[in-house]
Amino acid sequence: MYYSFYLTIDDHNYKVEWKRDKIFSNNDKWVIYKDGEYFGEAATDFRLKNAVQLKECIKATFGMEELLVTSKTIKGEAVLHCNDKVVGTIKRSSMVSSSHIINIDENSDTYILVLVLFRMYYK
């Protein structure tokens, strides 16, 4: 899937642009721009271990900050980790709904952006 999108949060405009990393890779990668300037990167993490556990995973890096979003069940609640600490979640508002509920510990555009990317990719 080749997801690219724009997202505006408060006064900041984000562009999430899909990037081909390797021709025969199972992982997708995105370059993220904030207000027109390079901001960070994100990528899926398909490994045999994750596939066996039916685990969905996206890793994102913004400077020194590394974020990891995982969901242990297909289409279940996704958990956002920052430095091995849970800082947010995203889940469907109901089993048949396409609306989602985002909970974050801090008011962080970055957390929202990564959770939205995760949920868009892993519908």
N, C-alpha and C positions, 0 to 999 in steps of 0.2 A: 504494500500500500504506500502510496506516495503522497502523504499528507503534508501540505504547506498551508499556513494560515496566518492571519493578522489578528491581534488581540489588543484591545485598549483597556488599560486598568488605570484609573485615576487620570493623571496627565501624561502617562507613558504609553507609547505605541510599540508593540512587540511584533516582530516578524519571525515566524518559525518556518524555516526553509529546509525541505528535505534535501539530503545530499547523498549521492552514491559514494560509498566508502570503498567497497570491493565488489567486483562484478558478481561473484558467486557467494556472497555472504548472506546468511540468514538474518543478519541484524540490519535494522534501518537506523539512519543517523540524521540528526537535524542540527543546523547551525541557527543560533538565536541572536537576533539583533534587537537592541533596545534604543528607541529614538534614532534609528538609522546607523548605529554603531555596533560593532561586534560586542556581544555580551556573554555568550557561552555556547555550550553544546549539550546535546542529549542523544542517547542511543538505546535501542532495545538490547536486552541481554538474553539471547537465546543460547542456552547451553543444554547439554543432555540432562544434567541434574535438574534444571528448571523444567524441562519438558516432561520428565518422568513424574515430577511432583505437580504437574499442571499449573506451574507458577508463572505468572506474567510479571515482567520486570522492565523498568526503564531507569537508566542512570543519567544524571545531568550534572554538569560541572559549570560553575559560574565563579571564575577566579579561584579562590582557595576553598570555596564552599562546594561540597559534593552532596547531592541529593539522590536518594534511591526510593523509587516507588514500586511496591510489590503488592500482588494480590495472590493469595494462596489458593483460591478457588477461581475457576473460570467465571468471569463476570461478577465476582463478589466484591466486597468492600476492599478498596485499595488503601494502603498505608504508606505515608510519606515519612522517610527517615532523613535526618540531617545529623551527621556525625554520630551515628548509632542511637539517636534519640528520636522518638516518634513526635513529629511536629504537625501532622495533619492527616486527614482521611477524606475520601470521596466515596459515596455510595449512591445507588439508585434510591429515589424517594419511595418507590414501590417496585414489585417484581415486574410489572408490565409498563412502567413509566419510562419515558426517555429523559425526564428531568432528574437532576442529581443534587445531592446535599454535600457541600464542602465544609469541613471543619478544620480550622488551622489555629495553632497556639498563638501565633504572632500575626500582625497585619503585614504580610509579605506578598508583594506582587509575584515574586519568584516562586513561592509555594503554590499559588493559584495557577500560574502558568504551567508548571510541571504536572500538577494534578489534572488540568484540562487536557494537556497533551496525552497523558496516559489514558484517560477515559475516551478521548477521540480515537486513539489508535486501537485500544482494546475495547471495542464497543460492547 
